[in-house]
Amino acid sequence: MTRPLILHPDRLFPSGPAQRDMARRLYAEVADLPIVSPHGHTDPAWFAGNAPFGNAAELLLHPDHYVFRMLYSQGISLDALGIGNPAADPRTSWRLFAENYHLFRGTPTRMWMDWVFAEAFGLDVAFEAATADHYYDHITDALATDAFRPRALFDRFGIEVIATTESPLDTLEHHAAIRAANESGAWAGRVITAYRPDPVVDPEYEGFRDNLTRFSDLSGEDAFSYAGYLAAHRNRRAFFAEMGATSTDHGHPTAATADLPDAEAEALFARVTAANVSAADAELFRAHMLTVMAGMSADDGLVMQIHPGSFRNHNPWLFGRYGRDKGADIPTRTDYVHALRPLLGKYGNEAGLTIILFTLDETSYARELAPLAGHYPALKLGPAWWFHDSPEGMRRFRSQTTETAGFYNSVGFNDDTRAFLSIPARHDVARRIDCGFLAGLVAEHRLAEWEAAELAADLSYRLAKAAYRL
């Protein structure tokens, strides 16, 4: 006996009738606003080539580390799921997902997936072992139609702009193809890039010296001299900006920053580009480069995003077998007050500079992040991120930062995902949570309803456009 798949219209709204009615009214005003996705990891090749997605597993299972990390935690091998294993049968992998879908009860992944199943594909029975083949066939057949090609889905979901994330070593040929489609009138969708320099800023990144060789080739600068290395960054940042980038992104292990004199920085650069590099020198170089990058943003206008505090590739066996981004990144405690002082001391008072700060350490919300963003003109808070872009995570973020930093020192929502079809689902969750939070302020007579309505639109749409200069 199959069970129905039902998305309740009041999901995530407050349970009290007065606040729930208020949340409904606020949500009705923002539910259909365009989606601004200013930071994420979708593949620009999808939109450049507009080729059909292959099958249900390829689209919904393989790119989504939220999905396969949960399955892996229960002893299900990534090989069986088809992760890094092209020989795996996608239907068999999909069945394995369906048989274990109960593992996602109560998680945001379950909400996002149910939205995709019901809203994107029109499925009305629950996803489970008994319906696995029905789901696989229905979704895979839909993906073969023009209505489910990447550009058609982009337009259908009401996406105004998506920013992807590329390293300085990327030639951005897919973005060039998208631009050509825009200029020819073949497609009007806006897909831009963001500058993510980690492979050439982190001396502990695999292949760092080889990356610098490639960096030299692409920029026409000698990236093995400190002056040439900085010139190479300026060169590639300008190229990214020409290709539509409005932001940079920095995924450092910590939030450490430093402001070294030129002579010390040059000596440090010589050490980190040698065959062996110490952990202390690697950390100091990353810290110094965050401050350097802030200075470059002050010059060229690119918004700077800092995503610190993830212990990347915590599982060495998994990393050795499958590589990066396979669900083994773990949040760490992160200091911001002391770590950011060198950077903020130099650039924090620049009102024309925007630095968007994220955290995986929720203990820092009220103690550190809200007071910092509530003071420095250059600093704004990114939304609840990664492990915390969940209903409770979003509520904790709002409740712990708003009184000190206000709403307007935050930047709305971004989905930060590789899973393309989850984008509208994630934005819908964020809009529902924010409307519920605002309804509570109105119910306590801390906001007028008209103010809450303005804020709902700001948080859903306008703040992201302004902060990311879109």
Secondary structure, 3 states (H helix, E strand, C coil): CCCECCCCCCCCCCCCHHHHHHHHHHHHHHCCCCEEECCCCCCHHHHHHCCCCCCHHHHHHCCCHHHHHHHHHCCCCHHHHCCCCCCCCHHHHHHHHHHCHHHHCCCHHHHHHHHHHHHHCCCCECCCHHHHHHHHHHHHHHHCCHHHCHHHHHHHCCEEEEECCECCCCCCHHHHHHHHHHHHCCCCCCEECCECCHHHHCCCCCCHHHHHHHHHHHHCCCCCCHHHHHHHHHHHHHHHHHCCCCEEEECCCCCCCCCCCHHHHHHHHHHHCCCCCCHHHHHHHHHHHHHHHHHHHHHHCCEEEECCCEECCCCHHHHHHHCCCCCCCEECCCCCCCCCHHHHHHHCCCCCCCEEECCCCCCHHHHHHHHHHCCCCCEEECCCCHHHCCHHHHHHHHHHHHHHHCCCCECCCCCCCCCCCHHHHHHHHHHHHHHHHHHHHHHCCCCCHHHHHHHHHHHHHHHHHHHCCC
